[in-house]
Amino acid sequence: MDRNDLRIGDAEREQTMAALREHFAQGRLTHEELDERLDTALAAKTARDLAQVTADLPGQEPAYRDPAYREPASPYGAGDWRAAMHAHRAQVQAMRHAQREMHRAAWMARRHAHGHRRGPHPILPVLGALMVIGLIVGGFGIFKVLFVVWLGAMVFGLVHRRFHYRG
């Protein structure tokens, strides 16, 4: 019988899972790949199944060892797993921040490329001043006409900006 067809125990699974966590900490695996491989390692029944989990990773020896062979105790403990997870979260947060900054920079570039300006159109303050003058000089009739034109210009400007500068 081939040694790779022998059934494995929890110790071999745990050894392989520790190696997978180390590869994750070193950036060779993504979080999704780590989860998938950990599930596969937990479901492995033979040494061959377990070897397939780490076949494409560097520095891996067969998961099954002779009972006479004693591997030295690993210098990595549970604290290293926590440190790796903390480093991963910090890396993801930094990537999200960088992505937000890239989107903000692209938005600003589009805004300046289209000549987009903040605030009302220059005609609106002029219409506002004409409304006040019309109310003082011409009475309420001219005020109503200028007020309707002013409202129309405001609505047109808002709609124009909303649909034209969507990018």
Steps between C-alpha positions, in 0.01 A plus 500: 500500500624848413583724797292782349191280519530457877240674712610806693412634841427835657869571563581489126197716419602755765857506368377571146256767623784671692706501180206650307464775761869578466467526121203732551705716737775520239251614235501189282129433556196724506248472780257312275770254389601444862141423603454263207826316567433476874163340424669257261767415758235431764318268259817315390510129582829388347848647475446540125190718562697711746800536266274642228403789726858630510635364170539843336660669803879524543698313764241236575598149601251215498236536766549143619815423697636177644400457864870474587567843351437780749479847358641776717242710678377790290605845617164626378211499740143624513623856550661488155164412346346801671786718381451372144127575514570846641752566222248377242227728634739795497596419142136478389423828674797668329384366162148632557640840599719506187200403286291780652779746428526378140125543452514846655791600273319366192185688600697822542670448163163447328362803676782723382500348151136594450544847642264416783471778751344520840218733586222649295523610142615864471161603360318410822643780718434745215136384483476530879623859486256578216214355710581733788529799267179396319315474832617846608455677167243308296278347762388146566422405134858521371618329820278198429630467143865526608437260788360235263798546265736475799335177623512354150870579469567337840312182410664483156846544653442226757361256245778582254772437759336185626480331159788659313778446757415146603824377342 
